[in-house]
Amino acid sequence: MPINYIPMPEKDRIKDTAPDFLCFHSGFSDKQLDDIIEYYRSSGLKQASIIGDTNNKNFRIAEVSIIEYELDSIWIYDRLTELVEEANKEFKFDLDSIVEEPQFIEYKPGAHIDWHMDRNPISAIRKLNLSIQLTDPNDYEGGDLLFNRGDQIIKMPRDRGSISFFPSFALHKVSPVTSGVRNSIICWITGPAFKWNEYL
């Protein structure tokens, strides 16, 4: 289908109202956060992997535990689904699934992940990310979730239980933890393929 020029007054144009990011103050109780940390720390942590070849072994330094879909974790998936549905009232993305297991992440001193986007060319079509802050901000230093919006670097909330939502193509990083330990959960929500021109 060819692209046409269609003159249209600004007041008649469909506006892009999706936010750059969205934050919920809390989605889990303190007890639930404590239970998540205790369970996934005790289940065993392993070095975080990287999809693709960055040619930099220090690109992502962290330990993770996969949150498998099982009897003890179904309640986490159910809650994540509720939170995503609420957040997507603002993003209005075409979403349908969580096909990649969420990750419980532990950042110790020196741990971090460099600037990146979470598009995944060898797996699902990631559209919306969420990051849940599990740790009290007084228990660690550094470890900020940061976004690069071109004209400014934005620091996401550090309060315990806060949830940050953002498009998977947003440029973001976690700065190095300098002391203490930070725990978080990350999750990717997927949807149908972005449309492309079948005539090209």
C-alpha positions as CSV (number, residue, x, y, z in Angstrom):
1,M,0.0,0.0,0.0
2,P,1.5,3.3,-1.0
3,I,1.9,6.1,1.5
4,N,-0.2,9.1,0.7
5,Y,-0.1,12.7,1.7
6,I,-3.3,13.6,3.5
7,P,-3.6,17.2,4.6
8,M,-5.3,17.3,8.0
9,P,-5.7,20.1,10.5
10,E,-3.8,19.5,13.7
11,K,-7.1,19.3,15.7
12,D,-8.3,16.4,13.6
13,R,-5.1,14.3,13.8
14,I,-5.0,11.1,16.0
15,K,-2.7,12.0,18.9
16,D,0.0,9.7,20.3
17,T,-1.0,9.7,24.0
18,A,1.1,6.7,25.2
19,P,3.3,7.8,28.1
20,D,7.1,7.4,28.0
21,F,6.8,5.4,31.2
22,L,4.3,4.8,34.1
23,C,4.9,4.2,37.8
24,F,2.6,2.5,40.3
25,H,3.4,3.2,44.0
26,S,2.8,-0.4,45.0
27,G,1.3,-3.6,43.8
28,F,2.4,-6.0,46.5
29,S,2.3,-6.0,50.3
30,D,5.5,-5.9,52.4
31,K,4.9,-9.5,53.4
32,Q,4.5,-10.6,49.8
33,L,7.7,-8.8,48.9
34,D,9.5,-10.5,51.8
35,D,8.1,-13.9,50.7
36,I,9.3,-13.4,47.1
37,I,12.8,-12.4,48.2
38,E,13.1,-15.3,50.6
39,Y,11.8,-17.9,48.2
40,Y,13.8,-17.0,45.1
41,R,17.0,-16.4,47.0
42,S,16.7,-19.8,48.6
43,S,15.9,-21.5,45.2
44,G,19.3,-20.7,43.9
45,L,20.7,-17.8,41.9
46,K,22.8,-18.0,38.8
47,Q,24.8,-15.5,36.7
48,A,22.5,-13.5,34.4
49,S,22.8,-14.3,30.7
50,I,22.7,-11.9,27.8
51,I,20.7,-12.5,24.6
52,G,22.9,-11.7,21.6
53,D,26.6,-10.9,21.4
54,T,27.5,-7.7,23.0
55,N,31.3,-8.5,22.9
56,N,31.3,-7.2,26.5
57,K,31.2,-9.7,29.4
58,N,30.7,-6.8,31.8
59,F,27.6,-5.5,30.0
60,R,25.3,-7.3,32.5
61,I,26.5,-8.3,35.9
62,A,23.7,-9.7,38.2
63,E,22.4,-12.9,39.5
64,V,18.9,-14.2,38.6
65,S,16.4,-16.8,39.5
66,I,13.7,-17.6,36.9
67,I,10.1,-17.3,38.3
68,E,8.7,-20.5,36.8
69,Y,4.9,-20.9,36.3
70,E,4.2,-23.4,39.1
71,L,1.9,-23.8,42.1
72,D,3.9,-21.6,44.4
73,S,4.1,-18.7,41.9
74,I,0.8,-18.6,40.1
75,W,-0.3,-15.8,42.4
76,I,2.6,-13.7,41.2
77,Y,1.6,-14.2,37.5
78,D,-2.0,-13.4,38.4
79,R,-1.0,-10.2,40.1
80,L,1.4,-9.2,37.3
81,T,-1.5,-9.7,34.8
82,E,-3.8,-7.5,36.8
83,L,-1.1,-4.7,37.0
84,V,-0.3,-4.9,33.3
85,E,-4.0,-4.7,32.3
86,E,-4.3,-1.6,34.5
87,A,-1.1,0.1,33.1
88,N,-2.1,-0.7,29.5
89,K,-5.2,1.5,29.9
90,E,-2.6,4.3,29.4
91,F,-0.2,2.7,26.9
92,K,-3.0,1.1,24.8
93,F,-0.6,-1.4,23.3
94,D,-1.8,-4.6,21.5
95,L,-0.7,-7.1,24.2
96,D,-1.7,-10.7,24.7
97,S,0.8,-12.8,26.7
98,I,3.6,-13.3,29.1
99,V,5.6,-16.0,27.2
100,E,9.0,-15.4,28.9
101,E,9.2,-16.2,32.6
102,P,9.8,-13.2,34.8
103,Q,13.2,-12.9,36.5
104,F,14.0,-12.3,40.1
105,I,17.3,-10.3,40.0
106,E,19.9,-9.7,42.7
107,Y,22.3,-6.8,42.3
108,K,25.3,-6.9,44.7
109,P,28.1,-4.3,44.8
110,G,29.4,-3.8,41.3
111,A,26.4,-5.4,39.6
112,H,24.6,-3.4,36.9
113,I,23.3,-3.6,33.3
114,D,24.4,-1.1,30.7
115,W,22.3,1.0,28.3
116,H,20.0,-1.2,26.2
117,M,16.6,-1.9,24.8
118,D,14.7,-5.1,25.5
119,R,13.7,-6.0,22.0
120,N,14.5,-9.7,21.5
121,P,15.1,-10.7,17.8
122,I,15.3,-14.4,18.5
123,S,12.2,-14.9,20.7
124,A,9.0,-13.1,21.5
125,I,7.9,-9.6,20.4
126,R,8.4,-7.7,23.6
127,K,6.3,-4.6,23.8
128,L,5.9,-3.6,27.4
129,N,8.3,-4.1,30.3
130,L,7.8,-3.9,34.0
131,S,10.3,-3.7,36.8
132,I,9.3,-4.2,40.5
133,Q,11.4,-2.7,43.3
134,L,11.6,-5.4,46.0
135,T,14.2,-3.9,48.3
136,D,13.9,-1.0,50.8
137,P,16.0,1.9,49.2
138,N,17.8,2.3,52.6
139,D,19.3,-1.1,52.2
140,Y,21.6,-0.3,49.2
141,E,23.2,2.6,47.3
142,G,23.4,3.0,43.6
143,G,21.4,0.5,41.5
144,D,19.1,3.1,40.0
145,L,16.8,2.2,37.1
146,L,17.5,5.0,34.6
147,F,15.9,6.0,31.3
148,N,17.5,8.0,28.5
149,R,14.9,10.2,26.9
150,G,17.3,12.0,24.7
151,D,17.2,15.3,26.4
152,Q,17.4,14.0,30.0
153,I,18.2,11.0,32.1
154,I,15.3,10.0,34.3
155,K,15.6,8.1,37.6
156,M,12.7,5.8,38.4
157,P,11.2,5.6,41.9
158,R,13.2,3.6,44.5
159,D,10.4,3.2,47.1
160,R,9.8,-0.5,48.0
161,G,7.0,-2.1,46.0
162,S,7.0,0.5,43.3
163,I,6.5,-0.7,39.7
164,S,7.9,0.9,36.6
165,F,6.2,0.2,33.2
166,F,7.9,1.3,30.0
167,P,8.0,0.3,26.3
168,S,10.5,-2.5,25.5
169,F,12.2,-0.2,22.9
170,A,12.9,2.4,25.6
171,L,16.7,2.9,26.3
172,H,17.4,2.1,29.9
173,K,20.0,0.8,32.4
174,V,20.6,-0.1,36.0
175,S,23.5,1.8,37.4
176,P,26.1,-0.1,39.5
177,V,25.2,-0.9,43.1
178,T,27.9,0.6,45.3
179,S,26.9,-1.0,48.6
180,G,24.2,-3.3,49.9
181,V,21.9,-5.5,47.8
182,R,19.1,-4.6,45.5
183,N,16.4,-7.1,44.4
184,S,13.9,-6.6,41.7
185,I,11.6,-8.5,39.3
186,I,11.6,-7.8,35.6
187,C,8.9,-9.1,33.2
188,W,8.2,-8.7,29.5
189,I,4.7,-8.6,28.0
190,T,4.4,-9.5,24.4
191,G,1.9,-9.1,21.6
192,P,1.3,-9.5,17.8
193,A,4.0,-8.6,15.4
194,F,4.4,-4.9,14.5
195,K,2.7,-4.4,11.1
196,W,4.9,-4.3,8.0
197,N,4.4,-3.5,4.4
198,E,3.7,-6.8,2.5
199,Y,4.6,-5.1,-0.8
200,L,8.2,-4.4,0.1
